[in-house]
């Protein structure tokens, strides 16, 4: 899905740049600037509105960078729609509909409403909040301890990376809390088996999508990665 998202974004951005260039050539300079400013304001406002609705604290500098990128993208998008409206007339809405339907967000939403299937490790992916498998209230990490302890280090590391992908697409705060508790259970078990290895991984400032595989060497109960 990540590769599809990157390809979709690259294609849409390329088409949007072409449409924006058409708008700059077709419309007077003042009108083109006004269109871009309108889109930029909308993109910036939606960024801060979404941050407030999520009620998740984030560094101010990071929020400002994201607002700036969204403002730039929204401004170009508005220019692109204006440019293609003149060139394609009514077909611009068909083009927009195709972009929305094929977007990775629309596909992810569709996949979330299909019956869940086991992931590559044979562990079922979490479902939406409100289903029988996901409680309405956050659970504690200790709830997952028995099942996590049955995994070896390699399985835990792979499950850790997979859980981040689940967290990215979790639609509700309840489901996010459920996944966070599961991730905490993975960390607790790795800390029990190899405290020094886990600390070394955390000190390395790991990427969110990464895992501690290379830092784990010994376990307290024979669960360890082979060299």
C-alpha positions in Angstrom: 0.0 0.0 0.0 2.9 2.4 0.7 4.3 1.9 -2.8 0.8 2.5 -4.3 0.4 5.6 -2.2 3.7 7.0 -3.4 2.9 6.2 -7.1 -0.6 7.7 -6.7 0.8 10.9 -5.1 3.5 11.3 -7.8 0.9 10.9 -10.6 -1.6 13.3 -9.0 1.1 15.9 -8.3 2.4 15.7 -11.9 -1.1 16.2 -13.2 -1.8 19.0 -10.8 1.3 20.8 -11.8 0.3 20.6 -15.5 -3.2 22.0 -14.6 -1.7 24.8 -12.4 0.6 25.8 -15.4 -2.5 25.9 -17.6 -4.3 28.2 -15.1 -1.3 30.5 -14.9 -1.3 30.8 -18.7 -5.1 31.2 -19.1 -6.0 33.4 -16.2 -4.8 36.9 -15.4 -2.0 37.0 -12.9 -4.2 38.6 -10.2 -6.8 35.8 -10.6 -4.2 33.1 -10.6 -2.7 34.5 -7.4 -6.2 34.8 -5.8 -7.0 31.1 -6.7 -3.7 29.9 -5.2 -4.2 31.9 -2.0 -7.7 30.6 -1.6 -6.5 27.0 -1.8 -3.5 27.7 0.5 -5.8 29.2 3.2 -8.1 26.2 3.0 -5.2 23.8 3.2 -3.7 25.6 6.2 -7.1 25.8 8.1 -7.9 22.2 7.5 -4.4 21.2 8.8 -5.0 22.9 12.1 -8.6 21.8 12.3 -7.6 18.2 11.9 -4.9 18.6 14.6 -7.4 20.0 17.0 -10.0 17.3 16.3 -7.4 14.6 16.8 -6.5 16.0 20.2 -3.0 14.6 19.8 -0.2 17.0 20.9 2.5 17.6 18.2 5.6 19.8 18.0 4.8 23.3 16.9 7.5 23.3 14.2 6.2 20.0 12.8 2.7 21.3 12.6 3.8 24.5 10.9 5.8 22.5 8.3 2.8 20.3 7.6 0.5 23.3 7.4 2.9 24.9 4.9 3.1 21.8 2.7 -0.7 21.4 2.8 -1.2 25.0 1.9 1.2 24.7 -1.1 -0.5 21.5 -2.2 -4.0 22.9 -1.8 -3.1 26.1 -3.7 -1.7 24.1 -6.6 -4.8 21.8 -6.6 -7.2 24.8 -6.8 -5.1 26.2 -9.7 -5.2 22.8 -11.4 -8.9 22.5 -11.2 -9.4 26.0 -12.6 -7.0 25.2 -15.4 -8.5 21.9 -16.4 -12.0 23.4 -16.1 -11.3 25.7 -19.0 -9.5 23.0 -21.1 -11.7 19.9 -20.3 -15.0 21.6 -19.4 -17.2 19.1 -17.6 -14.7 16.3 -17.9 -12.7 17.8 -15.0 -15.2 16.4 -12.6 -14.8 13.0 -14.0 -11.1 13.3 -13.6 -11.5 14.4 -10.0 -13.9 11.5 -9.3 -11.3 9.0 -10.7 -8.6 10.6 -8.5 -10.8 10.3 -5.4 -11.9 6.7 -6.1 -8.4 5.5 -6.8 -6.8 7.3 -3.8 -5.0 5.1 -1.3 -7.3 6.5 1.5 -10.4 5.4 -0.3 -8.9 2.0 -0.9 -7.8 1.6 2.7 -11.3 2.6 3.9 -12.8 -0.1 1.5 -10.3 -2.7 2.9 -11.2 -1.9 6.5 -14.9 -2.7 5.7 -14.0 -6.1 4.2 -13.6 -9.2 6.4 -10.2 -9.2 8.1 -7.7 -11.7 7.0 -4.6 -12.9 8.8 -1.3 -11.1 8.1 1.9 -12.7 7.0 2.6 -14.1 10.5 -0.8 -15.7 10.9 -1.9 -13.1 13.4 -5.3 -11.4 12.6 -5.1 -7.7 12.0 -7.2 -5.5 14.4 -10.6 -4.5 13.3 -12.5 -1.2 13.7 -13.6 -0.1 17.1 -17.0 -1.4 17.9 -16.4 -4.9 16.5 -16.3 -8.0 18.7 -12.5 -8.1 18.7 -11.9 -4.5 19.7 -13.2 -3.3 23.1 -14.8 0.2 23.4 -12.3 1.1 26.2 -8.5 0.9 26.0 -7.0 -2.3 27.3 -3.8 -2.7 29.3 -0.6 -4.0 27.8 -0.6 -6.9 30.3 -3.8 -8.2 28.5 -1.6 -9.2 25.5 1.3 -10.6 27.6 0.5 -14.3 27.3 0.1 -14.3 23.5 3.2 -12.1 23.1 5.4 -14.3 25.3 4.6 -17.2 22.9 6.4 -15.4 20.0 10.1 -15.5 19.4 12.1 -12.3 18.9 11.9 -12.3 15.1 8.1 -12.6 15.3 7.8 -9.8 17.8 9.9 -7.5 15.7 7.9 -8.2 12.6 4.6 -7.8 14.5 6.0 -4.4 15.9 6.5 -3.1 12.4 3.1 -4.4 11.3 1.4 -2.7 14.2 2.7 0.7 13.1 1.0 0.3 9.8 -2.2 -0.6 11.6 -1.8 2.5 13.8 -1.4 4.7 10.7 -4.8 3.7 9.4 -6.7 3.4 12.7 -9.9 5.4 12.2 -10.8 6.1 15.9 -9.0 7.0 19.1 -10.3 3.8 20.7 -8.7 1.6 18.1 -5.5 3.7 18.3 -5.4 3.1 22.1 -5.9 -0.6 21.6 -3.0 -0.8 19.1 -0.8 1.3 21.4 -1.4 -1.1 24.3 -0.4 -4.0 22.0 2.8 -2.2 21.0 3.6 -1.6 24.6 3.2 -5.3 25.2 5.8 -6.0 22.5 8.2 -3.5 24.1 7.6 -5.0 27.6 8.4 -8.5 26.5 11.6 -7.4 24.6 12.7 -5.5 27.6 12.2 -8.6 29.7 14.2 -10.7 27.3 17.0 -8.3 26.4 17.0 -5.0 28.3 20.3 -3.8 27.0 19.5 -4.6 23.4 16.2 -2.7 23.6 17.8 0.3 25.3 20.5 0.4 22.6 17.8 0.4 19.9 15.8 3.2 21.6 19.0 5.2 22.0 19.6 5.0 18.3 16.6 7.1 17.6 14.9 4.5 15.4 12.6 5.3 12.5 8.9 4.7 13.3 8.7 1.9 10.7 11.8 0.2 11.9 12.4 -2.6 14.3 15.0 -3.6 16.9 16.1 -6.8 15.2 19.8 -5.9 14.8 20.1 -4.9 18.5 18.7 -8.0 20.1 21.2 -10.7 21.0 20.2 -12.6 24.2 17.0 -13.6 25.8 16.2 -14.7 29.4 14.2 -17.7 28.3 15.9 -18.9 25.2 14.1 -16.6 22.8 16.8 -15.0 20.8 17.6 -14.1 17.2 20.1 -16.2 15.4 23.2 -14.5 14.1 
